[in-house]
Each structure stands twice: as structure tokens, then as C-alpha cells.
Amino acid sequence: MNNFDFYNPTKILFGEGKISEIAKEIPQDSKVMVIYGGGSIKKNGVYDQVADALENHSWTAFGGIEPNPRYETCMKAIKKIQTEDVDFLLAVGGGSVYDGTKFIAAGAMFDGEPWDILKRGAKIKKALPLAGVLTLPATGSEMNSGAVITREETQEKLPFGHPLLFPKFSVLDPSVTASLSYRQAANGVVDAFVHVMEQYMTYPSGNHLQARFAESILLTLIEDGPGYYNDPANYEKAANLMWSATMALNGLIGAGVPNDWSTHMIGHELTAFHEIDHARTLAIVLPGTWSVLKSDKREQLIQYAERVWGITSASDEDKIEQAIKKTEEFFNSLGIKTRLSDYDVDETTIRKIVKRFEERGWHLGEKQKVGPGNVEKILKSRA
């Protein structure tokens, strides 16, 4: 087991009706900004629940955070914060709203050009306090300190994070997922699934408990994911999916184990260039990553095949191939296509992505083997 530091201060308020309790968690003298996305929360009643809960607080609102939150939009929110003396942020939405809110929290207090936080890794020294109400289980952003932001002008999508960006609290009410579309529900399942894989599918590190934690989340997603996809209003399945997605990326299963994250970084480029849903880019790239790097991930792939898919009566090579195939079939069962050609991505985009890896000097993955050469192999295997 590797050495690790684990810290997660986010308080979780889980269950139906918990939105009504947010006022008790926000200082009474705070000026709150409610940050949300395209407006669905005004149709499904969540906005009204938040407004009722904040009845005795001074608050304002900012809407329009995109599914892949834009730097340009976040900067507009920062300007409003500075004009209206806001000192507490409340994200109401899915992971993208949380991500945008984290950047806004840091950018509003940053001395300089906020894009430097993403592009140059500029140090975050202070941030506005933030919290949230989750409406779409997927990213785990509700209980971690990381985020990803897209800059439309340059077609770049980059991650950042800081301990100051842990939400103070997050409300997880499974009943609010009832109005989700099939597409949103499917994306949530796959996003959580691949988050687990980035921390699990590396090589054995002797951390047996984390492996079992990870496998339990994967099994829950496989067992409850299709039912949730077909009926997001099913409270029991929504509750299991919501908590699984949170546990997939709150730092617990990644503690003391090697992490990969190359599938995410390749996927970010597909989103930046083609606006493909984040989860769908992961479903495209993950099988290719495993196929190209299966010798490095061999032991873990065999363990995954046996423990998660129950593939025991086969050779080790067959276990690996069947596990990759079953994973892709699982994504397909959720209505998610897993080939670049399904999204009109051609050789030109592959070259652009490889060039970016070259320019940035990126060699990613648990063994730093995902450089330009393997990125090209991975993407070409998904044509």
C-alpha cells in the first residue's frame, strides 16, 4: 500500500427533502449567489425549493453554466460577484455547475488572470466558500476539490483543483433525478464507472480494501445502472447511483493506490474539439486504453474480469479480452456508442490531439506511458 494523505471536509445531506436544510448550513449574514445551468431546475421544482430555503438570506442568482463549463461564462459570474459583493456560492445542478462554481470561487479571489490557474498552474491562495445541491449524479464534484473548465476561444479543456475548493456541504436528494433524460442518466452511470476505473485499473499496490471498495461501486453501477437509465424516477436505484457516483471520486478509493487518468485527459480533447459529452468520450477511449496497455494492466484486468464480471473458466488472455468486451457492451446497453466514427471524428482530430500531447510534453498514466505515440494508437484503435 502506498503512503497517502486523505482529507475530505465536505458534509453530505442525503435524502428526500434535505434541500430545506441548507439555510442552517450557510452563515446568516452571507450574501449568497445561486449558480445553475440551463434552467431545468426552474422546471423540476428544485429552484423553488432552494428559494424557499434561502427565504431569510440575502441572495442573487447566475444561470447559464454549460454542460462543459466555459471559462468565458464563469468570468461573467465573477464580474457579477465583484459588483454585488457576494461572499458565498451555492451550485445547484450537476457536475458541470459544481465545476464552474469552483472556478468562480477561485477566480473571484485571484490576483491576476484567472486562466493562469488552468493553463499555468498558478497557485490558488484563497477562494470564496461554496456548497451545492446536486441534481445529476455523475462526476463526484459534489464531494471533491477538483474541476475541469473549457475555454471556447482556444478549444482547450483543462483540470485544476485545490483544498479550498471542497464544498462546505452538498445536498444529495435522489428524488430530483426523476426528470433527467435517458441521455443524462446514461452519462452519469458511465462517468462514475470510469472514475472508478482510473483509480482501480492500474497495477496491484497491496491496498486490498481500496480494491474491494472500487469493485463494490462497479458492481452497484452494473447492477443498478440499467434500471436507473430506464427509470431515473426510481428512488432506490437513483439513491444507489447518486451515492456511488459520489464515492467514486471523493478521494477514498484513490487513497494509497496508483492512479491513471489518461482516459480522461484524452477524452477532454475530444470534448474540446467536437463537443462530445464528457462521459461518451470516456466510453470511447477506455477500451482502447486497456487494449493498448493491457500488458501493463494485466494483473488488474484479470482481477476485474474475475471479481466484477465473474469470468473464471477461461485463460488469462481470454479473461482480459472478455472483460474489455463486456465493459464496452455495458456502455452500449446504456445507449452510448463507443467508436470515434459514431461521432464523426476522423484522422484530422487524432493528429490534433497527438500534437497537443507533444506540445505539452505529456506522458500520462500510472507508468507515464501514455504519450503521443500511445495516444495515437489508442485513438486509432477506436476509429
C-alpha positions in Angstrom: 0.0 0.0 0.0 1.3 3.4 -1.0 1.6 6.3 1.6 -1.2 8.7 1.4 -2.9 11.7 2.9 -6.7 11.6 3.0 -8.8 14.7 3.7 -12.4 15.4 2.9 -14.3 18.0 4.9 -17.5 18.1 2.8 -20.7 17.5 4.8 -23.3 15.4 2.9 -27.0 15.9 3.5 -28.5 12.8 1.8 -32.2 12.1 1.2 -35.5 13.4 0.0 -36.4 16.8 1.5 -32.9 17.7 2.5 -32.8 20.9 0.3 -34.9 22.6 3.0 -32.0 22.3 5.4 -29.4 24.3 3.5 -30.2 27.6 5.4 -28.9 26.0 8.6 -25.5 25.4 6.8 -24.9 28.9 5.4 -23.9 31.8 7.7 -27.0 34.0 8.1 -25.1 37.2 7.2 -23.8 35.7 3.9 -24.7 37.2 0.5 -25.3 34.1 -1.5 -25.1 33.5 -5.3 -27.1 30.6 -6.6 -25.3 29.3 -9.7 -27.1 27.0 -12.1 -27.1 25.7 -15.6 -29.6 25.8 -18.4 -32.7 26.4 -16.4 -34.1 22.8 -15.8 -34.1 23.5 -12.1 -36.9 26.0 -12.7 -39.0 23.3 -14.4 -38.5 20.5 -11.9 -39.1 22.5 -8.8 -35.5 22.5 -7.4 -35.1 26.2 -7.9 -38.3 26.9 -5.9 -37.1 24.6 -3.1 -33.8 26.4 -2.9 -35.5 29.8 -3.0 -37.8 28.7 -0.1 -34.8 27.5 1.9 -33.0 30.8 1.4 -36.0 32.9 2.3 -34.2 34.6 5.2 -30.9 35.0 3.4 -29.8 37.8 1.0 -29.2 36.1 -2.3 -28.9 36.5 -6.0 -28.6 34.1 -9.0 -26.5 33.4 -12.0 -27.6 31.0 -14.7 -26.2 29.6 -17.9 -23.3 27.4 -16.9 -22.8 25.0 -19.8 -22.5 21.2 -19.7 -18.8 21.7 -20.2 -18.4 24.9 -18.2 -16.9 27.7 -20.2 -14.2 30.0 -18.9 -15.9 32.9 -20.7 -19.2 32.2 -18.8 -17.5 31.8 -15.5 -15.8 35.2 -15.9 -19.2 36.8 -16.3 -20.2 35.3 -13.0 -17.0 36.6 -11.4 -17.8 40.1 -12.6 -21.3 39.9 -11.0 -19.9 38.6 -7.7 -17.5 41.5 -7.5 -20.3 44.0 -8.4 -22.8 42.6 -5.9 -20.4 41.8 -3.0 -21.3 38.1 -3.0 -19.4 36.1 -0.4 -20.9 32.5 -0.6 -21.6 30.4 -3.7 -24.3 27.7 -4.0 -24.0 25.4 -7.0 -27.4 24.0 -8.0 -27.0 21.4 -10.7 -24.8 18.6 -11.9 -21.0 18.3 -12.0 -20.5 21.0 -14.6 -22.3 23.5 -12.4 -20.2 22.4 -9.5 -17.0 22.6 -11.6 -17.9 26.1 -12.9 -18.7 27.2 -9.3 -15.3 26.0 -8.1 -13.5 28.0 -10.8 -15.7 31.0 -10.0 -14.8 30.7 -6.3 -11.1 30.7 -7.0 -11.2 33.2 -9.9 -13.1 35.8 -7.9 -10.3 35.9 -5.3 -7.4 35.5 -7.7 -4.9 38.3 -8.2 -4.2 38.2 -11.9 -5.6 36.4 -15.0 -7.7 33.5 -13.7 -6.9 31.4 -16.8 -3.4 31.1 -15.4 -4.9 28.8 -12.7 -5.6 26.3 -15.5 -3.0 27.0 -18.1 0.0 27.6 -15.9 -1.0 26.0 -12.7 -0.9 29.3 -10.9 -1.3 28.9 -7.1 -4.7 29.5 -5.6 -4.2 31.3 -2.3 -7.9 32.0 -1.3 -11.4 31.2 -2.6 -14.9 32.0 -1.8 -16.7 29.4 0.3 -19.0 27.2 -1.8 -21.6 24.5 -1.4 -24.2 22.8 -3.6 -27.4 20.9 -4.4 -26.7 18.0 -6.7 -29.3 17.3 -9.4 -27.3 14.8 -11.6 -25.2 12.0 -10.2 -22.1 11.6 -12.3 -18.9 13.5 -11.6 -18.4 13.3 -7.9 -17.6 17.1 -7.9 -20.1 17.5 -5.0 -17.5 15.9 -2.6 -14.1 16.7 -4.0 -11.9 19.7 -4.7 -11.2 19.3 -8.4 -12.8 20.7 -11.6 -12.4 20.9 -15.3 -13.0 24.1 -17.4 -13.2 24.7 -21.1 -12.0 27.8 -22.9 -14.1 28.1 -26.1 -11.7 30.6 -27.7 -8.7 28.2 -27.7 -10.7 24.9 -27.7 -8.9 23.8 -24.5 -10.3 21.8 -21.6 -8.1 21.7 -18.5 -8.3 20.4 -14.9 -7.4 22.1 -11.7 -8.0 21.7 -8.0 -7.2 23.0 -4.5 -8.3 22.0 -1.0 -10.0 25.4 -0.6 -12.5 24.2 -3.3 -14.1 21.4 -1.3 -17.8 22.2 -1.0 -18.7 23.1 2.6 -21.7 20.8 2.2 -23.7 19.1 -0.6 -27.3 18.1 -0.7 -27.9 14.7 -2.4 -31.7 14.2 -2.9 -32.3 11.2 -5.2 -35.8 12.4 -5.9 -34.6 15.3 -8.0 -33.3 13.0 -10.7 -36.8 12.0 -11.7 -36.8 14.5 -14.6 -33.5 13.5 -16.1 -33.4 12.4 -19.7 -32.2 9.0 -20.8 -29.0 10.6 -22.1 -28.2 12.4 -18.8 -28.9 9.2 -16.8 -26.6 7.1 -19.1 -23.9 9.7 -19.0 -24.0 9.7 -15.2 -23.6 6.0 -14.9 -20.6 5.9 -17.3 -18.9 8.9 -15.8 -19.0 7.3 -12.4 -17.9 3.9 -13.8 -14.8 5.4 -15.5 -13.9 7.5 -12.4 -13.6 4.2 -10.5 -11.5 2.7 -13.3 -9.0 5.5 -13.4 -8.1 4.6 -9.8 -8.6 0.8 -10.0 -7.3 -0.3 -13.4 -3.6 0.2 -12.9 -1.5 -2.4 -11.1 -1.7 -4.1 -7.7 -0.4 -2.0 -4.9 -1.3 -4.2 -1.9 -4.2 -2.0 -0.9 -6.8 -4.7 -0.7 -9.5 -2.6 0.9 -9.5 0.1 -1.8 -9.7 -2.6 -4.4 -12.8 -4.0 -2.7 -14.3 -0.6 -2.3 -13.8 0.1 -6.0 -15.3 -3.3 -7.0 -18.3 -2.7 -4.9 -19.0 0.6 -6.7 -18.5 -1.1 -10.1 -20.9 -3.9 -9.2 -23.5 -1.4 -8.0 -23.3 0.6 -11.2 -23.6 -2.6 -13.3 -26.5 -3.9 -11.3 -28.5 -0.7 -10.8 -27.2 1.4 -13.7 -29.6 -0.1 -16.4 -32.6 0.3 -14.2 -31.7 3.8 -13.3 -31.1 4.6 -17.0 -34.6 3.3 -17.9 -36.3 5.0 -15.0 -34.4 7.8 -13.2 -37.5 8.3 -11.1 -36.9 5.0 -9.3 -35.8 6.4 -5.9 -33.9 3.3 -4.7 -31.9 3.0 -7.9 -31.3 6.7 -8.1 -30.1 6.7 -4.4 -27.6 4.0 -5.1 -26.4 5.7 -8.3 -26.1 9.0 -6.6 -24.1 7.7 -3.7 -21.9 5.5 -5.9 -21.0 8.5 -8.1 -20.1 10.5 -5.1 -18.0 7.7 -3.6 -16.3 7.1 -7.0 -14.4 10.4 -6.8 -14.3 11.8 -3.2 -10.7 10.6 -2.8 -11.4 7.4 -0.8 -10.9 4.7 -3.4 -7.8 6.5 -4.8 -6.0 6.7 -1.4 -2.9 4.6 -1.3 -3.2 3.3 -4.9 -1.7 4.3 -8.2 -4.0 6.4 -10.4 -4.2 6.6 -14.2 -6.4 9.5 -15.6 -5.1 9.2 -19.1 -8.5 8.2 -20.5 -9.9 11.5 -19.0 -7.2 13.7 -20.5 -7.6 12.2 -23.9 -11.4 12.5 -23.6 -11.1 16.1 -22.7 -9.5 16.8 -26.0 -12.4 15.1 -27.9 -14.8 17.3 -26.0 -12.7 20.4 -26.7 -12.6 19.8 -30.4 -16.0 18.1 -31.0 -18.3 19.0 -28.1 -18.9 15.3 -27.4 -20.4 14.6 -24.0 -17.7 14.0 -21.4 -19.0 10.5 -20.4 -19.2 9.5 -24.0 -15.6 10.4 -24.7 -14.6 8.2 -21.8 -16.7 5.3 -23.2 -14.9 5.7 -26.5 -11.3 5.9 -25.1 -11.4 3.5 -22.1 -11.5 0.2 -24.1 -8.7 1.5 -26.3 -6.5 2.4 -23.4 -6.9 -1.1 -21.9 -6.2 -2.8 -25.2 -3.1 -0.8 -25.9 -1.8 -1.0 -22.4 -3.1 -4.4 -21.4 0.4 -5.8 -20.6 0.9 -3.1 -18.0 -2.6 -3.5 -16.6 -2.6 -7.3 -17.0 -3.0 -8.4 -13.3 -5.7 -5.8 -12.6 -7.6 -6.7 -15.8 -7.6 -10.3 -14.8 -8.8 -9.4 -11.3 -11.5 -7.2 -12.7 -12.7 -10.0 -15.0 -12.9 -12.5 -12.2 -14.3 -10.3 -9.4 -16.6 -8.0 -11.3 -17.8 -10.0 -14.3 -17.4 -13.4 -12.8 -15.2 -14.7 -15.7 -13.3 -17.5 -14.1 -13.3 -20.5 -16.5 -11.0 -19.1 -19.2 -7.4 -18.5 -19.9 -5.9 -15.2 -18.6 -5.8 -13.8 -22.1 -9.4 -14.7 -22.7 -10.4 -13.1 -19.3 -8.8 -9.9 -20.4 -10.4 -9.8 -23.8 -13.8 -10.7 -22.4 -13.6 -8.1 -19.7 -12.9 -5.4 -22.2 -15.7 -6.6 -24.4 -18.2 -6.8 -21.5 -17.3 -3.3 -20.5 -17.9 -1.9 -23.9 -21.2 -3.9 -24.1 -22.2 -2.4 -20.8 -21.7 1.1 -22.2 -23.7 0.2 -25.3 -26.5 -1.2 -23.2 -27.0 2.4 -21.9 -27.4 3.7 -25.4 -23.8 5.0 -25.6 -21.9 4.5 -28.8 -18.2 3.8 -28.3 -16.4 4.4 -31.6 -15.0 7.7 -33.0 -16.8 7.1 -36.2 -20.1 7.3 -34.3 -19.3 10.9 -33.6 -17.8 11.9 -37.0 -14.3 12.1 -35.5 -11.6 11.5 -38.2 -7.9 11.3 -38.6 -7.6 15.1 -38.5 -8.7 15.2 -34.9 -6.4 12.4 -33.9 -3.5 14.3 -35.3 -4.5 17.5 -33.4 -4.8 15.6 -30.1 -1.4 13.9 -30.6 0.1 17.3 -31.4 -1.2 18.7 -28.2 0.4 15.9 -26.2 3.6 16.6 -28.0 3.4 20.4 -27.3 2.6 19.9 -23.7 5.2 17.2 -23.2 2.5 14.9 -21.6 3.3 11.4 -20.7 0.4 10.3 -18.5 -0.9 7.2 -16.8 0.2 5.2 -13.8 3.5 4.5 -15.5 3.7 7.6 -17.7 3.4 5.5 -20.8 0.5 7.5 -22.4 2.5 9.9 -24.5 1.9 11.0 -28.1 2.7 7.5 -29.6 0.3 5.6 -27.4 -2.4 8.3 -27.6 -2.3 7.8 -31.4 -2.6 4.0 -31.0 -5.4 4.3 -28.5 -7.5 6.7 -30.7 -6.8 4.8 -34.0 -8.0 1.6 -32.2 -11.3 3.4 -31.6 -11.9 4.5 -35.2 
